[in-house]
Every structure is written in structure tokens, then in C-alpha cells.
């Protein structure tokens, strides 16, 4: 199975342009292969069968991702349209300034890591090579930075924003 993994993963990354989604699709694909292992001898062209399942799973993952993004956008639009009270959290520039302030409070290394990963879109492994540190160290810096940014923002937001964050943090929200 290992010989198929790299090819399928590469194809899914090309289709989705999202490594995390590709990992999920490939994991789901090989889970399905494992669950149907008793039926594999009946499959005449395993490569074509695997490719077809990978395509279906990839399309389903893309559709699901788009549905989630659209539902969140619609919910936020409706939430703010219905709000009667004007809040600084309705102002995108206020939120951007708050985020900038939070990032400015980070240690130099945390700031560097969060900017490379979250703003510039580098993968952890790429950042590790750029900064000459291990991928696990990048992960630790990123987790600490996210925790610090979240704490700073939460301490400076009003109650309506805290309500939104609580909903977003809920496992049943999506």
C-alpha cells in the first residue's frame, strides 16, 4: 500500500491545494481500503479503483469545506445584520489592530514563527528549515503563540465577541 500512498497524496494535494485536507482524504481512503480488504481480490484494476475512490473522497472533502466556510460567513453576516448595539468588534480595523497588538506582545521567536506560518503560509517543516530549528520546536512556538494571542484578544474583547468565540469553540457549532 505504501507505493500508492505518495501518488495518491500528491494528486489530492494538487486538486485541493491543501495539505491538511489531502492527509485527511488519504487517511480516509486507506481506511476504506482496509475495511474492504476482503473484497480486494475481486477488484480487477486496483489502481483505477483506488483512483476513483480518491477522486470521490477529494470532491466530498472540497464540498464539505466550502459548505462550512459559507455557513460561517452567512452566520456572521446575519449575526451582525441583526445586532442593534454598535460594538468595536463590528469594525474589522479594530479586530486587525487588536490582533497586531497581540502579536506584538509575543516573544521574538514566537512572533517570527506565527508570522511565517499564519501570515505567509509556510508549512512547519519549511519554517523549521528556514529558522534552523526542529519541526517540533516550531510546533511548540506556534502553539504557545496562538495561546498567547487568544488570551490577549479575549481579555480585550466585549461580551458579544466572547459569545461568538464561545460558539466557534463549541464542537457542535460546525
C-alpha positions as a printed NumPy array, in Angstrom:
array([[  0.   ,   0.   ,   0.   ],
       [  2.912,   2.315,   0.684],
       [  3.683,   2.556,  -3.025],
       [  0.225,   4.037,  -3.645],
       [  0.301,   6.488,  -0.739],
       [  2.72 ,   9.036,  -2.236],
       [  0.997,   9.12 ,  -5.62 ],
       [ -2.483,   9.491,  -4.155],
       [ -1.331,  12.123,  -1.663],
       [  0.372,  14.165,  -4.407],
       [ -2.698,  14.006,  -6.631],
       [ -5.01 ,  15.11 ,  -3.812],
       [ -2.687,  17.994,  -2.855],
       [ -2.738,  19.15 ,  -6.498],
       [ -6.552,  19.056,  -6.515],
       [ -7.134,  20.714,  -3.148],
       [ -4.023,  22.855,  -2.684],
       [ -4.401,  21.959,   0.999],
       [ -2.004,  19.528,   2.657],
       [ -4.177,  19.025,   5.737],
       [ -7.189,  18.131,   3.604],
       [ -5.025,  15.811,   1.499],
       [ -3.824,  13.988,   4.607],
       [ -7.429,  13.535,   5.754],
       [ -8.531,  12.251,   2.342],
       [ -5.624,   9.803,   2.073],
       [ -6.214,   8.549,   5.607],
       [ -9.911,   8.051,   4.856],
       [ -9.057,   6.348,   1.563],
       [ -6.734,   3.79 ,   3.111],
       [ -9.156,   3.202,   5.962],
       [-11.761,   2.291,   3.339],
       [ -9.259,   0.031,   1.59 ],
       [ -8.591,  -1.713,   4.887],
       [-12.286,  -2.112,   5.645],
       [-12.898,  -3.598,   2.182],
       [ -9.77 ,  -5.756,   2.171],
       [-11.822,  -8.949,   1.924],
       [-13.28 ,  -7.703,  -1.388],
       [ -9.933,  -6.658,  -2.906],
       [ -9.256,  -9.956,  -4.702],
       [-12.431,  -9.3  ,  -6.729],
       [-11.155,  -5.895,  -7.916],
       [ -9.757,  -6.287, -11.425],
       [ -7.881,  -2.983, -11.65 ],
       [ -6.843,  -1.934,  -8.156],
       [ -5.123,   1.254,  -9.348],
       [ -8.261,   2.508, -11.145],
       [-10.46 ,   1.505,  -8.198],
       [ -8.196,   3.394,  -5.788],
       [ -8.111,   6.443,  -8.082],
       [-11.915,   6.544,  -8.356],
       [-12.406,   6.356,  -4.595],
       [ -9.724,   9.026,  -4.068],
       [-11.458,  11.356,  -6.542],
       [-14.84 ,  10.919,  -4.835],
       [-13.395,  11.459,  -1.366],
       [-11.499,  14.543,  -2.553],
       [-14.591,  16.085,  -4.135],
       [-16.617,  15.357,  -0.993],
       [-13.928,  16.964,   1.183],
       [-13.83 ,  20.08 ,  -1.023],
       [-17.649,  20.374,  -0.982],
       [-17.743,  19.928,   2.781],
       [-15.065,  22.561,   3.285],
       [-16.916,  25.057,   1.079],
       [-20.207,  24.395,   2.876],
       [-18.57 ,  25.04 ,   6.251],
       [-16.926,  28.256,   5.066],
       [-20.148,  29.538,   3.525],
       [-22.27 ,  28.677,   6.557],
       [-19.867,  30.503,   8.876],
       [-19.811,  33.559,   6.579],
       [-23.622,  33.574,   6.376],
       [-23.939,  33.177,  10.135],
       [-21.584,  36.081,  10.809],
       [-23.313,  38.269,   8.227],
       [-26.71 ,  37.529,   9.767],
       [-25.417,  37.989,  13.289],
       [-24.004,  41.43 ,  12.596],
       [-27.003,  42.5  ,  10.493],
       [-29.305,  41.655,  13.401],
       [-27.19 ,  43.381,  16.049],
       [-28.714,  46.591,  17.348],
       [-25.78 ,  47.606,  19.503],
       [-22.758,  49.035,  17.752],
       [-19.633,  47.418,  19.072],
       [-15.964,  47.979,  18.258],
       [-15.816,  44.285,  17.385],
       [-18.043,  45.034,  14.361],
       [-15.173,  47.081,  12.965],
       [-12.634,  44.948,  11.061],
       [ -9.893,  47.53 ,  11.607],
       [-10.424,  47.268,  15.395],
       [-10.031,  43.495,  15.211],
       [ -6.969,  43.79 ,  12.967],
       [ -5.411,  46.292,  15.403],
       [ -6.207,  44.003,  18.331],
       [ -4.563,  41.072,  16.566],
       [ -1.5  ,  43.184,  15.715],
       [ -1.215,  44.289,  19.354],
       [ -1.446,  40.673,  20.497],
       [  1.257,  39.571,  18.061],
       [  3.479,  42.48 ,  19.105],
       [  3.349,  41.164,  22.698],
       [  4.846,  37.787,  21.691],
       [  8.465,  36.809,  22.177],
       [ 10.609,  37.446,  19.082],
       [ 10.748,  33.728,  18.169],
       [  7.002,  33.173,  18.657],
       [  6.304,  36.278,  16.599],
       [  8.599,  35.068,  13.824],
       [  7.018,  31.599,  13.757],
       [  3.407,  32.794,  13.817],
       [  4.058,  35.311,  11.037],
       [  5.751,  32.717,   8.822],
       [  3.073,  30.074,   9.356],
       [ -0.157,  32.058,   9.667],
       [  0.527,  35.151,   7.591],
       [  2.934,  33.916,   4.939],
       [  1.538,  30.384,   4.698],
       [  4.693,  28.341,   5.18 ],
       [  4.424,  24.774,   6.447],
       [  6.016,  23.877,   9.796],
       [  8.77 ,  21.869,   8.106],
       [  9.653,  24.819,   5.865],
       [  9.803,  27.181,   8.844],
       [ 11.991,  24.697,  10.714],
       [ 14.476,  24.662,   7.835],
       [ 14.372,  28.466,   7.492],
       [ 14.998,  29.037,  11.202],
       [ 17.335,  26.059,  11.609],
       [ 15.229,  24.531,  14.395],
       [ 13.278,  21.293,  14.656],
       [  9.718,  20.951,  13.393],
       [  8.622,  20.113,  16.946],
       [ 10.156,  23.365,  18.199],
       [  8.206,  25.246,  15.523],
       [  5.054,  23.431,  16.645],
       [  5.693,  24.385,  20.289],
       [  6.368,  28.045,  19.443],
       [  3.246,  28.17 ,  17.273],
       [  1.029,  26.601,  19.949],
       [  2.347,  28.983,  22.613],
       [  1.946,  31.972,  20.301],
       [ -1.638,  31.016,  19.444],
       [ -2.437,  30.568,  23.137],
       [ -0.943,  33.971,  23.972],
       [ -2.728,  35.732,  21.095],
       [ -6.029,  34.104,  22.036],
       [ -5.646,  35.128,  25.698],
       [ -4.74 ,  38.702,  24.805],
       [ -7.651,  39.087,  22.39 ],
       [-10.131,  37.529,  24.805],
       [ -9.069,  39.925,  27.531],
       [ -9.714,  42.907,  25.229],
       [-12.994,  41.924,  23.52 ],
       [-16.506,  42.85 ,  24.572],
       [-19.226,  40.341,  25.533],
       [-20.746,  39.956,  22.035],
       [-17.372,  38.924,  20.641],
       [-16.851,  36.49 ,  23.513],
       [-20.218,  34.932,  22.652],
       [-19.079,  34.411,  19.059],
       [-15.772,  32.911,  20.163],
       [-17.591,  30.575,  22.549],
       [-19.796,  29.38 ,  19.687],
       [-16.828,  28.9  ,  17.391],
       [-15.043,  26.916,  20.064],
       [-18.03 ,  24.61 ,  20.505],
       [-17.551,  21.187,  18.921],
       [-21.195,  21.167,  17.804],
       [-21.08 ,  24.556,  16.081],
       [-19.896,  23.198,  12.728]])
